Amino acid sequence: MPRDHLRPEDQSEPANEAARERLDAELKRALWAQQASRSWAALTAAKKLQPNL
């Protein structure tokens, strides 16, 4: 049975796409964590200004 002779660029394309998707997901998680941290800091600062909360 003959084998398909793919160029190295064609073979690496699915791997590159998977790596891009993983990087995108990691960047989204980092952005979410940054936003959550800022929100928590703002909430903490607001509570220190009003200790009766």
PAVEXZA-343909 format. One line per field, with one value per residue (C-alpha): x, y, z. Coordinates in steps of 0.05 Angstrom, whole numbers, padded with zeros to 5 digits. Example, Ala and Ser with C-alpha at 12.3 -4.5 7.8 and 13.67 -1.06 7.14 Angstrom:
east: 00246 / 00273
north: -00090 / -00021
up: 00156 / 00143
//
This chain:
east: 00000 / 00031 / 00045 / 00027 / 00089 / 00072 / 00117 / 00142 / 00101 / 00038 / 00053 / 00065 / 00002 / -00045 / 00007 / 00013 / -00062 / -00066 / -00010 / -00046 / -00110 / -00074 / -00040 / -00106 / -00139 / -00080 / -00083 / -00158 / -00147 / -00091 / -00136 / -00193 / -00145 / -00120 / -00190 / -00211 / -00150 / -00165 / -00238 / -00216 / -00167 / -00221 / -00270 / -00217 / -00200 / -00273 / -00283 / -00223 / -00254 / -00320 / -00304 / -00378 / -00391
north: 00000 / 00067 / 00117 / 00190 / 00231 / 00293 / 00352 / 00368 / 00432 / 00392 / 00343 / 00398 / 00437 / 00397 / 00401 / 00476 / 00483 / 00443 / 00484 / 00548 / 00523 / 00504 / 00572 / 00608 / 00569 / 00583 / 00658 / 00659 / 00626 / 00675 / 00734 / 00706 / 00697 / 00768 / 00796 / 00754 / 00778 / 00851 / 00841 / 00808 / 00864 / 00917 / 00881 / 00874 / 00948 / 00967 / 00925 / 00958 / 01027 / 01004 / 00954 / 00944 / 00901
up: 00000 / -00019 / 00035 / 00030 / 00028 / 00068 / 00073 / 00144 / 00142 / 00129 / 00185 / 00236 / 00221 / 00267 / 00323 / 00313 / 00316 / 00380 / 00411 / 00392 / 00424 / 00488 / 00490 / 00478 / 00535 / 00581 / 00565 / 00578 / 00646 / 00663 / 00644 / 00686 / 00745 / 00738 / 00736 / 00796 / 00835 / 00820 / 00840 / 00905 / 00919 / 00906 / 00952 / 01007 / 01001 / 01005 / 01067 / 01101 / 01088 / 01118 / 01174 / 01192 / 01130
//
